[in-house]
């Protein structure tokens, strides 16, 4: 390894991963030809505003549109309107934007093109309730799911079936126009039907599936949502639906590509990269146990690679919230990892969300090293108490080890790098 400090090395890997998912780099090569008719741009997600700006930077023909993004993620655009709304719990601004978007695609012709820009976070940013439900109903379900430990696939299955716009409904409303959806994936497996709850793609799941997920996690309120799923009359468009026959999806950035970029950066520094997986799920603290065990195996036995090496992984962990602390799944992972490693002298680690926001906090994640726990003890901090309270943010804040980037304007989910010297 070169003389760069461990901290700067880990930060350089994170920056490489984020740069690989830059919409300005990834969107322009995938734009379709100009249509005979109108070009309408719609979309939602944490990267959607930057995706819209990327479209405008190269599209030399008339266009119009509306995309929804998270508060603080707006960028200057000239023709495409950007609306900011709340994430992960939706608000009225997102409700209005989704309603307007659905109205905009009515009455299109076969000569028209709908360019849909979708990235992670779009599900919460398009909270248009199904008939008979209210925004408050959706907010209640969202909050319960976020605390339950449900996977992103499970959460989005429920969201689709309580929505008037997700699960292929937006795509169906665009018919007979051609729909080209450009996606930046933030979900394990890069399934277009899960990313932002798949507003333009057919949905293979059912109301019964969604109801089963709520029962699995003991969620029984609000009653209107439960009744809506029980009657099952308002199903999503399924594979083979003729309204979606002219729809095309293109994956423009993925977690795997981000990990490969970080791996390339590691090789440049003389460090062997090991990509453990781009779709790792599970409780953050459980995932930390496995990562810590692999790091110890490398340090003790040079397996599955000799040091210096760096373990890279992505995906989306979950946190079953039992405490009242300021969490974030990346801070939770890193705190659990530090506890497992117990000051191992050869291991340093970073865990961050590539969108720059770990959960609902103002940090992307945190960074830890061999001295993290001993420094905490000197400050009177008990790491296990902070983990029990789901308070990784406060723990690393007091150590000065939060990673704060601000919104990155992209989103390929979690990034973890563990350096073994």
TITORBA-587451 format. One record per residue (C-alpha): x, y, z. Coordinates in nm, 2 decimals. Example, Ala and Ser with C-alpha at 12.3 -4.5 7.8 and 13.67 -1.06 7.14 Angstrom:
! TITORBA-587451
<site c1="1.23" c2="-0.45" c3="0.78"/>
<site c1="1.37" c2="-0.11" c3="0.71"/>
***
This chain:
! TITORBA-587451
<site c1="0.00" c2="0.00" c3="0.00"/>
<site c1="0.12" c2="0.35" c3="-0.07"/>
<site c1="0.18" c2="0.61" c3="0.20"/>
<site c1="-0.17" c2="0.74" c3="0.20"/>
<site c1="-0.33" c2="0.71" c3="0.54"/>
<site c1="-0.58" c2="0.44" c3="0.61"/>
<site c1="-0.86" c2="0.69" c3="0.65"/>
<site c1="-0.78" c2="0.87" c3="0.32"/>
<site c1="-0.75" c2="0.54" c3="0.14"/>
<site c1="-1.09" c2="0.43" c3="0.26"/>
<site c1="-1.24" c2="0.77" c3="0.17"/>
<site c1="-1.09" c2="0.74" c3="-0.18"/>
<site c1="-1.27" c2="0.41" c3="-0.23"/>
<site c1="-1.60" c2="0.56" c3="-0.13"/>
<site c1="-1.55" c2="0.85" c3="-0.36"/>
<site c1="-1.46" c2="0.62" c3="-0.65"/>
<site c1="-1.78" c2="0.42" c3="-0.59"/>
<site c1="-2.00" c2="0.73" c3="-0.59"/>
<site c1="-1.83" c2="0.87" c3="-0.90"/>
<site c1="-1.90" c2="0.55" c3="-1.09"/>
<site c1="-2.27" c2="0.61" c3="-1.03"/>
<site c1="-2.27" c2="0.98" c3="-1.14"/>
<site c1="-2.59" c2="1.05" c3="-1.35"/>
<site c1="-2.40" c2="1.30" c3="-1.57"/>
<site c1="-2.17" c2="1.01" c3="-1.67"/>
<site c1="-2.43" c2="0.73" c3="-1.70"/>
<site c1="-2.75" c2="0.89" c3="-1.83"/>
<site c1="-2.65" c2="1.05" c3="-2.17"/>
<site c1="-2.52" c2="0.73" c3="-2.34"/>
<site c1="-2.86" c2="0.56" c3="-2.29"/>
<site c1="-3.10" c2="0.83" c3="-2.42"/>
<site c1="-3.33" c2="0.71" c3="-2.70"/>
<site c1="-3.38" c2="0.87" c3="-3.04"/>
<site c1="-3.60" c2="1.18" c3="-3.07"/>
<site c1="-3.97" c2="1.08" c3="-3.13"/>
<site c1="-4.20" c2="1.21" c3="-3.39"/>
<site c1="-4.42" c2="1.36" c3="-3.12"/>
<site c1="-4.37" c2="1.51" c3="-2.78"/>
<site c1="-4.09" c2="1.42" c3="-2.53"/>
<site c1="-4.21" c2="1.41" c3="-2.17"/>
<site c1="-3.97" c2="1.35" c3="-1.88"/>
<site c1="-4.10" c2="1.22" c3="-1.55"/>
<site c1="-3.94" c2="1.04" c3="-1.26"/>
<site c1="-3.86" c2="1.02" c3="-0.90"/>
<site c1="-3.57" c2="0.93" c3="-0.66"/>
<site c1="-3.27" c2="1.07" c3="-0.49"/>
<site c1="-3.08" c2="1.09" c3="-0.82"/>
<site c1="-3.37" c2="1.20" c3="-1.04"/>
<site c1="-3.29" c2="1.57" c3="-1.03"/>
<site c1="-2.93" c2="1.51" c3="-1.14"/>
<site c1="-3.06" c2="1.26" c3="-1.40"/>
<site c1="-3.29" c2="1.53" c3="-1.54"/>
<site c1="-3.00" c2="1.78" c3="-1.56"/>
<site c1="-2.80" c2="1.51" c3="-1.74"/>
<site c1="-3.08" c2="1.48" c3="-2.00"/>
<site c1="-3.10" c2="1.85" c3="-2.05"/>
<site c1="-2.72" c2="1.87" c3="-2.10"/>
<site c1="-2.74" c2="1.66" c3="-2.42"/>
<site c1="-3.10" c2="1.66" c3="-2.54"/>
<site c1="-3.12" c2="1.93" c3="-2.82"/>
<site c1="-3.49" c2="1.89" c3="-2.89"/>
<site c1="-3.80" c2="2.03" c3="-2.71"/>
<site c1="-3.90" c2="1.85" c3="-2.39"/>
<site c1="-4.10" c2="1.91" c3="-2.08"/>
<site c1="-4.16" c2="1.73" c3="-1.76"/>
<site c1="-4.16" c2="1.69" c3="-1.38"/>
<site c1="-3.95" c2="1.48" c3="-1.15"/>
<site c1="-3.96" c2="1.45" c3="-0.77"/>
<site c1="-3.66" c2="1.43" c3="-0.55"/>
<site c1="-3.57" c2="1.44" c3="-0.18"/>
<site c1="-3.54" c2="1.78" c3="0.00"/>
<site c1="-3.19" c2="1.92" c3="-0.05"/>
<site c1="-3.13" c2="1.73" c3="-0.37"/>
<site c1="-3.27" c2="1.99" c3="-0.62"/>
<site c1="-3.04" c2="2.11" c3="-0.90"/>
<site c1="-3.09" c2="2.39" c3="-1.16"/>
<site c1="-3.28" c2="2.28" c3="-1.47"/>
<site c1="-3.43" c2="2.48" c3="-1.75"/>
<site c1="-3.72" c2="2.27" c3="-1.90"/>
<site c1="-3.78" c2="1.99" c3="-1.65"/>
<site c1="-3.95" c2="2.10" c3="-1.32"/>
<site c1="-3.79" c2="1.96" c3="-1.00"/>
<site c1="-4.01" c2="1.92" c3="-0.70"/>
<site c1="-3.87" c2="1.83" c3="-0.36"/>
<site c1="-4.05" c2="1.62" c3="-0.10"/>
<site c1="-3.99" c2="1.40" c3="0.20"/>
<site c1="-3.81" c2="1.07" c3="0.24"/>
<site c1="-3.84" c2="0.81" c3="0.38"/>
<site c1="-4.18" c2="0.91" c3="0.53"/>
<site c1="-4.38" c2="1.08" c3="0.25"/>
<site c1="-4.54" c2="1.42" c3="0.27"/>
<site c1="-4.80" c2="1.64" c3="0.10"/>
<site c1="-4.55" c2="1.78" c3="-0.15"/>
<site c1="-4.48" c2="1.43" c3="-0.28"/>
<site c1="-4.85" c2="1.36" c3="-0.29"/>
<site c1="-4.91" c2="1.67" c3="-0.51"/>
<site c1="-4.62" c2="1.59" c3="-0.74"/>
<site c1="-4.73" c2="1.23" c3="-0.79"/>
<site c1="-5.09" c2="1.35" c3="-0.87"/>
<site c1="-4.96" c2="1.60" c3="-1.12"/>
<site c1="-4.73" c2="1.34" c3="-1.28"/>
<site c1="-5.01" c2="1.10" c3="-1.33"/>
<site c1="-5.22" c2="1.38" c3="-1.49"/>
<site c1="-4.94" c2="1.48" c3="-1.72"/>
<site c1="-4.92" c2="1.14" c3="-1.90"/>
<site c1="-5.29" c2="1.13" c3="-1.98"/>
<site c1="-5.39" c2="1.15" c3="-2.35"/>
<site c1="-5.05" c2="1.07" c3="-2.51"/>
<site c1="-5.02" c2="0.94" c3="-2.86"/>
<site c1="-4.82" c2="0.65" c3="-3.01"/>
<site c1="-4.58" c2="0.91" c3="-3.15"/>
<site c1="-4.49" c2="1.05" c3="-2.81"/>
<site c1="-4.20" c2="0.95" c3="-2.58"/>
<site c1="-4.21" c2="0.93" c3="-2.21"/>
<site c1="-3.86" c2="0.93" c3="-2.06"/>
<site c1="-3.89" c2="0.81" c3="-1.70"/>
<site c1="-3.59" c2="0.87" c3="-1.46"/>
<site c1="-3.60" c2="0.64" c3="-1.16"/>
<site c1="-3.36" c2="0.59" c3="-0.87"/>
<site c1="-3.37" c2="0.47" c3="-0.51"/>
<site c1="-3.60" c2="0.67" c3="-0.28"/>
<site c1="-3.86" c2="0.72" c3="-0.56"/>
<site c1="-4.12" c2="0.51" c3="-0.38"/>
<site c1="-4.15" c2="0.75" c3="-0.08"/>
<site c1="-4.13" c2="1.04" c3="-0.32"/>
<site c1="-4.44" c2="0.93" c3="-0.52"/>
<site c1="-4.69" c2="0.87" c3="-0.24"/>
<site c1="-5.02" c2="0.89" c3="-0.43"/>
<site c1="-5.26" c2="0.67" c3="-0.23"/>
<site c1="-5.49" c2="0.41" c3="-0.39"/>
<site c1="-5.86" c2="0.50" c3="-0.40"/>
<site c1="-6.01" c2="0.49" c3="-0.05"/>
<site c1="-5.67" c2="0.56" c3="0.13"/>
<site c1="-5.52" c2="0.88" c3="0.25"/>
<site c1="-5.17" c2="1.01" c3="0.28"/>
<site c1="-5.19" c2="0.96" c3="0.65"/>
<site c1="-5.26" c2="0.59" c3="0.60"/>
<site c1="-4.95" c2="0.56" c3="0.38"/>
<site c1="-4.74" c2="0.75" c3="0.63"/>
<site c1="-4.85" c2="0.52" c3="0.91"/>
<site c1="-4.76" c2="0.21" c3="0.71"/>
<site c1="-4.43" c2="0.35" c3="0.60"/>
<site c1="-4.32" c2="0.43" c3="0.96"/>
<site c1="-4.42" c2="0.08" c3="1.08"/>
<site c1="-4.23" c2="-0.09" c3="0.80"/>
<site c1="-3.92" c2="0.13" c3="0.86"/>
<site c1="-3.90" c2="0.01" c3="1.22"/>
<site c1="-3.99" c2="-0.35" c3="1.15"/>
<site c1="-3.67" c2="-0.47" c3="0.99"/>
<site c1="-3.85" c2="-0.55" c3="0.66"/>
<site c1="-3.63" c2="-0.57" c3="0.35"/>
<site c1="-3.66" c2="-0.31" c3="0.07"/>
<site c1="-3.83" c2="-0.57" c3="-0.15"/>
<site c1="-4.09" c2="-0.63" c3="0.12"/>
<site c1="-4.15" c2="-0.27" c3="0.19"/>
<site c1="-4.19" c2="-0.19" c3="-0.18"/>
<site c1="-4.43" c2="-0.48" c3="-0.23"/>
<site c1="-4.66" c2="-0.32" c3="0.03"/>
<site c1="-4.62" c2="0.03" c3="-0.11"/>
<site c1="-4.71" c2="-0.08" c3="-0.46"/>
<site c1="-5.04" c2="-0.22" c3="-0.35"/>
<site c1="-5.14" c2="0.09" c3="-0.15"/>
<site c1="-5.06" c2="0.32" c3="-0.44"/>
<site c1="-5.23" c2="0.47" c3="-0.74"/>
<site c1="-4.91" c2="0.52" c3="-0.93"/>
<site c1="-4.65" c2="0.25" c3="-0.84"/>
<site c1="-4.63" c2="-0.11" c3="-0.94"/>
<site c1="-4.66" c2="-0.04" c3="-1.31"/>
<site c1="-4.96" c2="0.20" c3="-1.28"/>
<site c1="-4.77" c2="0.50" c3="-1.40"/>
<site c1="-4.64" c2="0.31" c3="-1.71"/>
<site c1="-4.99" c2="0.18" c3="-1.79"/>
<site c1="-5.12" c2="0.54" c3="-1.78"/>
<site c1="-4.87" c2="0.65" c3="-2.04"/>
<site c1="-5.01" c2="0.41" c3="-2.30"/>
<site c1="-5.00" c2="0.42" c3="-2.60"/>
<site c1="-4.69" c2="0.63" c3="-2.59"/>
<site c1="-4.34" c2="0.46" c3="-2.58"/>
<site c1="-4.19" c2="0.46" c3="-2.23"/>
<site c1="-3.82" c2="0.44" c3="-2.18"/>
<site c1="-3.72" c2="0.40" c3="-1.81"/>
<site c1="-3.36" c2="0.48" c3="-1.71"/>
<site c1="-3.28" c2="0.33" c3="-1.37"/>
<site c1="-3.01" c2="0.38" c3="-1.11"/>
<site c1="-3.04" c2="0.07" c3="-0.89"/>
<site c1="-3.03" c2="0.08" c3="-0.52"/>
<site c1="-3.18" c2="-0.26" c3="-0.45"/>
<site c1="-3.02" c2="-0.61" c3="-0.41"/>
<site c1="-3.05" c2="-0.79" c3="-0.75"/>
<site c1="-3.12" c2="-0.47" c3="-0.95"/>
<site c1="-3.48" c2="-0.57" c3="-1.01"/>
<site c1="-3.67" c2="-0.29" c3="-1.19"/>
<site c1="-3.99" c2="-0.40" c3="-1.03"/>
<site c1="-3.84" c2="-0.32" c3="-0.69"/>
<site c1="-3.65" c2="0.00" c3="-0.76"/>
<site c1="-3.88" c2="0.29" c3="-0.64"/>
<site c1="-4.16" c2="0.03" c3="-0.64"/>
<site c1="-4.15" c2="-0.01" c3="-1.02"/>
<site c1="-4.39" c2="0.27" c3="-1.13"/>
<site c1="-4.34" c2="0.18" c3="-1.50"/>
<site c1="-4.28" c2="-0.20" c3="-1.50"/>
<site c1="-4.53" c2="-0.49" c3="-1.45"/>
<site c1="-4.56" c2="-0.62" c3="-1.10"/>
<site c1="-4.55" c2="-1.00" c3="-1.03"/>
<site c1="-4.67" c2="-0.96" c3="-0.67"/>
<site c1="-5.02" c2="-0.95" c3="-0.53"/>
<site c1="-5.23" c2="-0.78" c3="-0.27"/>
<site c1="-5.22" c2="-1.11" c3="-0.08"/>
<site c1="-4.84" c2="-1.10" c3="-0.08"/>
<site c1="-4.85" c2="-0.74" c3="0.06"/>
<site c1="-5.10" c2="-0.85" c3="0.33"/>
<site c1="-4.87" c2="-1.14" c3="0.42"/>
<site c1="-4.58" c2="-0.90" c3="0.47"/>
<site c1="-4.78" c2="-0.68" c3="0.71"/>
<site c1="-4.89" c2="-0.99" c3="0.91"/>
<site c1="-4.53" c2="-1.12" c3="0.92"/>
<site c1="-4.42" c2="-0.80" c3="1.10"/>
<site c1="-4.73" c2="-0.76" c3="1.31"/>
<site c1="-4.85" c2="-0.45" c3="1.14"/>
<site c1="-5.23" c2="-0.43" c3="1.17"/>
<site c1="-5.30" c2="-0.05" c3="1.13"/>
<site c1="-5.43" c2="0.15" c3="0.97"/>
<site c1="-5.75" c2="-0.05" c3="0.92"/>
<site c1="-5.82" c2="0.11" c3="0.58"/>
<site c1="-5.49" c2="-0.02" c3="0.44"/>
<site c1="-5.56" c2="-0.37" c3="0.57"/>
<site c1="-5.91" c2="-0.37" c3="0.42"/>
<site c1="-5.78" c2="-0.25" c3="0.09"/>
<site c1="-5.54" c2="-0.54" c3="0.07"/>
<site c1="-5.79" c2="-0.79" c3="0.19"/>
<site c1="-6.05" c2="-0.71" c3="-0.08"/>
<site c1="-5.78" c2="-0.74" c3="-0.35"/>
<site c1="-5.99" c2="-0.57" c3="-0.62"/>
<site c1="-5.73" c2="-0.30" c3="-0.71"/>
<site c1="-5.45" c2="-0.51" c3="-0.84"/>
<site c1="-5.13" c2="-0.38" c3="-1.01"/>
<site c1="-5.06" c2="-0.44" c3="-1.38"/>
<site c1="-4.91" c2="-0.78" c3="-1.43"/>
<site c1="-4.65" c2="-0.92" c3="-1.68"/>
<site c1="-4.81" c2="-0.94" c3="-2.02"/>
<site c1="-5.03" c2="-0.64" c3="-1.97"/>
<site c1="-5.08" c2="-0.48" c3="-2.32"/>
<site c1="-5.06" c2="-0.13" c3="-2.18"/>
<site c1="-4.69" c2="-0.20" c3="-2.09"/>
<site c1="-4.60" c2="-0.36" c3="-2.42"/>
<site c1="-4.40" c2="-0.05" c3="-2.55"/>
<site c1="-4.21" c2="0.00" c3="-2.23"/>
<site c1="-3.83" c2="-0.04" c3="-2.22"/>
<site c1="-3.61" c2="-0.04" c3="-1.91"/>
<site c1="-3.24" c2="0.04" c3="-1.91"/>
<site c1="-3.01" c2="0.00" c3="-1.60"/>
<site c1="-2.76" c2="0.28" c3="-1.62"/>
<site c1="-2.58" c2="0.25" c3="-1.28"/>
<site c1="-2.56" c2="-0.04" c3="-1.04"/>
<site c1="-2.40" c2="-0.13" c3="-0.70"/>
<site c1="-2.18" c2="-0.38" c3="-0.87"/>
<site c1="-2.03" c2="-0.12" c3="-1.10"/>
<site c1="-1.96" c2="0.11" c3="-0.80"/>
<site c1="-1.78" c2="-0.18" c3="-0.62"/>
<site c1="-1.58" c2="-0.25" c3="-0.92"/>
<site c1="-1.47" c2="0.11" c3="-0.94"/>
<site c1="-1.36" c2="0.10" c3="-0.58"/>
<site c1="-1.18" c2="-0.23" c3="-0.65"/>
<site c1="-0.99" c2="-0.06" c3="-0.93"/>
<site c1="-0.89" c2="0.22" c3="-0.70"/>
<site c1="-0.76" c2="-0.03" c3="-0.44"/>
<site c1="-0.55" c2="-0.20" c3="-0.70"/>
<site c1="-0.39" c2="0.13" c3="-0.79"/>
<site c1="-0.27" c2="0.15" c3="-0.43"/>
<site c1="-0.13" c2="-0.20" c3="-0.42"/>
<site c1="-0.41" c2="-0.34" c3="-0.21"/>
<site c1="-0.60" c2="-0.66" c3="-0.32"/>
<site c1="-0.97" c2="-0.61" c3="-0.34"/>
<site c1="-1.22" c2="-0.88" c3="-0.25"/>
<site c1="-1.58" c2="-0.81" c3="-0.35"/>
<site c1="-1.80" c2="-1.01" c3="-0.11"/>
<site c1="-2.12" c2="-0.92" c3="-0.28"/>
<site c1="-2.33" c2="-0.63" c3="-0.42"/>
<site c1="-2.66" c2="-0.76" c3="-0.28"/>
<site c1="-2.60" c2="-0.83" c3="0.09"/>
<site c1="-2.91" c2="-0.81" c3="0.31"/>
<site c1="-2.99" c2="-0.88" c3="0.67"/>
<site c1="-2.97" c2="-0.71" c3="1.01"/>
<site c1="-2.68" c2="-0.46" c3="1.00"/>
<site c1="-2.53" c2="-0.60" c3="1.32"/>
<site c1="-2.55" c2="-0.96" c3="1.19"/>
<site c1="-2.39" c2="-0.86" c3="0.86"/>
<site c1="-2.11" c2="-0.70" c3="1.07"/>
<site c1="-2.04" c2="-1.03" c3="1.25"/>
<site c1="-1.98" c2="-1.20" c3="0.92"/>
<site c1="-1.76" c2="-0.92" c3="0.79"/>
<site c1="-1.56" c2="-0.92" c3="1.11"/>
<site c1="-1.50" c2="-1.29" c3="1.09"/>
<site c1="-1.37" c2="-1.27" c3="0.73"/>
<site c1="-1.14" c2="-0.98" c3="0.83"/>
<site c1="-1.00" c2="-1.18" c3="1.12"/>
<site c1="-0.94" c2="-1.48" c3="0.88"/>
<site c1="-0.74" c2="-1.26" c3="0.64"/>
<site c1="-0.54" c2="-1.12" c3="0.93"/>
<site c1="-0.46" c2="-1.45" c3="1.09"/>
<site c1="-0.43" c2="-1.69" c3="0.80"/>
<site c1="-0.41" c2="-1.48" c3="0.48"/>
<site c1="-0.74" c2="-1.63" c3="0.36"/>
<site c1="-0.92" c2="-1.58" c3="0.13"/>
<site c1="-0.65" c2="-1.33" c3="0.04"/>
<site c1="-0.33" c2="-1.21" c3="0.19"/>
<site c1="-0.30" c2="-0.86" c3="0.35"/>
<site c1="-0.29" c2="-0.59" c3="0.25"/>
<site c1="-0.64" c2="-0.64" c3="0.11"/>
<site c1="-0.98" c2="-0.47" c3="0.13"/>
<site c1="-1.32" c2="-0.64" c3="0.17"/>
<site c1="-1.58" c2="-0.46" c3="-0.04"/>
<site c1="-1.96" c2="-0.51" c3="-0.02"/>
<site c1="-2.28" c2="-0.34" c3="-0.11"/>
<site c1="-2.65" c2="-0.41" c3="-0.08"/>
<site c1="-2.90" c2="-0.29" c3="0.18"/>
<site c1="-2.90" c2="-0.40" c3="0.54"/>
<site c1="-3.19" c2="-0.35" c3="0.78"/>
<site c1="-3.22" c2="-0.23" c3="1.14"/>
<site c1="-3.50" c2="-0.35" c3="1.37"/>
<site c1="-3.54" c2="-0.04" c3="1.58"/>
<site c1="-3.56" c2="-0.12" c3="1.95"/>
<site c1="-3.38" c2="0.19" c3="2.09"/>
<site c1="-3.44" c2="0.56" c3="2.07"/>
<site c1="-3.10" c2="0.67" c3="1.93"/>
<site c1="-3.00" c2="0.84" c3="1.61"/>
<site c1="-2.93" c2="0.54" c3="1.39"/>
<site c1="-2.86" c2="0.48" c3="1.03"/>
<site c1="-2.79" c2="0.13" c3="0.91"/>
<site c1="-2.43" c2="0.21" c3="0.81"/>
<site c1="-2.35" c2="0.36" c3="1.15"/>
<site c1="-2.52" c2="0.06" c3="1.31"/>
<site c1="-2.31" c2="-0.18" c3="1.09"/>
<site c1="-1.99" c2="-0.01" c3="1.17"/>
<site c1="-2.05" c2="0.01" c3="1.55"/>
<site c1="-2.13" c2="-0.36" c3="1.56"/>
<site c1="-1.82" c2="-0.43" c3="1.35"/>
<site c1="-1.60" c2="-0.23" c3="1.58"/>
<site c1="-1.73" c2="-0.42" c3="1.88"/>
<site c1="-1.67" c2="-0.75" c3="1.71"/>
<site c1="-1.32" c2="-0.66" c3="1.61"/>
<site c1="-1.24" c2="-0.53" c3="1.97"/>
<site c1="-0.96" c2="-0.30" c3="1.86"/>
<site c1="-0.79" c2="-0.54" c3="1.62"/>
<site c1="-0.47" c2="-0.36" c3="1.53"/>
<site c1="-0.47" c2="-0.43" c3="1.16"/>
<site c1="-0.83" c2="-0.35" c3="1.06"/>
<site c1="-0.98" c2="-0.02" c3="0.95"/>
<site c1="-1.33" c2="0.02" c3="0.80"/>
<site c1="-1.58" c2="0.26" c3="0.64"/>
<site c1="-1.96" c2="0.22" c3="0.59"/>
<site c1="-2.16" c2="0.48" c3="0.40"/>
<site c1="-2.47" c2="0.52" c3="0.20"/>
<site c1="-2.38" c2="0.63" c3="-0.16"/>
<site c1="-2.66" c2="0.89" c3="-0.16"/>
<site c1="-2.48" c2="1.08" c3="0.12"/>
<site c1="-2.76" c2="1.03" c3="0.38"/>
<site c1="-2.74" c2="0.74" c3="0.63"/>
<site c1="-3.11" c2="0.68" c3="0.71"/>
<site c1="-3.25" c2="1.02" c3="0.81"/>
<site c1="-2.94" c2="1.18" c3="0.94"/>
<site c1="-2.70" c2="1.44" c3="0.80"/>
<site c1="-2.41" c2="1.20" c3="0.75"/>
<site c1="-2.33" c2="0.94" c3="0.48"/>
<site c1="-2.19" c2="0.70" c3="0.74"/>
<site c1="-1.88" c2="0.67" c3="0.95"/>
<site c1="-1.53" c2="0.54" c3="0.97"/>
<site c1="-1.36" c2="0.33" c3="1.24"/>
<site c1="-1.01" c2="0.19" c3="1.32"/>
<site c1="-0.82" c2="0.00" c3="1.59"/>
<site c1="-0.84" c2="0.29" c3="1.84"/>
<site c1="-1.21" c2="0.36" c3="1.81"/>
<site c1="-1.32" c2="0.17" c3="2.11"/>
<site c1="-1.03" c2="0.28" c3="2.34"/>
<site c1="-1.10" c2="0.64" c3="2.24"/>
<site c1="-1.46" c2="0.59" c3="2.32"/>
<site c1="-1.37" c2="0.45" c3="2.67"/>
<site c1="-1.15" c2="0.75" c3="2.73"/>
<site c1="-1.46" c2="0.97" c3="2.67"/>
<site c1="-1.68" c2="0.75" c3="2.89"/>
<site c1="-1.87" c2="0.60" c3="2.61"/>
<site c1="-1.99" c2="0.23" c3="2.63"/>
<site c1="-2.01" c2="0.11" c3="2.27"/>
<site c1="-2.25" c2="-0.18" c3="2.35"/>
<site c1="-2.49" c2="0.06" c3="2.52"/>
<site c1="-2.50" c2="0.28" c3="2.20"/>
<site c1="-2.56" c2="-0.03" c3="1.98"/>
<site c1="-2.84" c2="-0.14" c3="2.21"/>
<site c1="-3.00" c2="0.20" c3="2.17"/>
<site c1="-2.96" c2="0.20" c3="1.79"/>
<site c1="-2.74" c2="0.51" c3="1.84"/>
<site c1="-2.44" c2="0.46" c3="1.61"/>
<site c1="-2.47" c2="0.82" c3="1.49"/>
<site c1="-2.41" c2="0.97" c3="1.83"/>
<site c1="-2.13" c2="0.73" c3="1.91"/>
<site c1="-1.93" c2="0.82" c3="1.60"/>
<site c1="-2.02" c2="1.19" c3="1.62"/>
<site c1="-1.85" c2="1.21" c3="1.96"/>
<site c1="-1.54" c2="1.05" c3="1.82"/>
<site c1="-1.54" c2="1.29" c3="1.53"/>
<site c1="-1.56" c2="0.99" c3="1.29"/>
<site c1="-1.88" c2="1.06" c3="1.10"/>
<site c1="-1.84" c2="1.09" c3="0.72"/>
<site c1="-2.04" c2="1.40" c3="0.60"/>
<site c1="-2.06" c2="1.46" c3="0.23"/>
<site c1="-2.40" c2="1.62" c3="0.18"/>
<site c1="-2.63" c2="1.48" c3="-0.10"/>
<site c1="-2.42" c2="1.30" c3="-0.37"/>
<site c1="-2.71" c2="1.32" c3="-0.62"/>
<site c1="-2.69" c2="0.95" c3="-0.69"/>
<site c1="-2.78" c2="0.63" c3="-0.51"/>
<site c1="-2.65" c2="0.28" c3="-0.55"/>
<site c1="-2.71" c2="0.20" c3="-0.18"/>
<site c1="-2.47" c2="0.10" c3="0.09"/>
<site c1="-2.09" c2="0.09" c3="0.05"/>
<site c1="-1.87" c2="-0.10" c3="0.29"/>
<site c1="-1.49" c2="-0.13" c3="0.28"/>
<site c1="-1.28" c2="-0.31" c3="0.54"/>
<site c1="-0.90" c2="-0.27" c3="0.51"/>
<site c1="-0.67" c2="-0.54" c3="0.66"/>
<site c1="-0.31" c2="-0.42" c3="0.66"/>
***
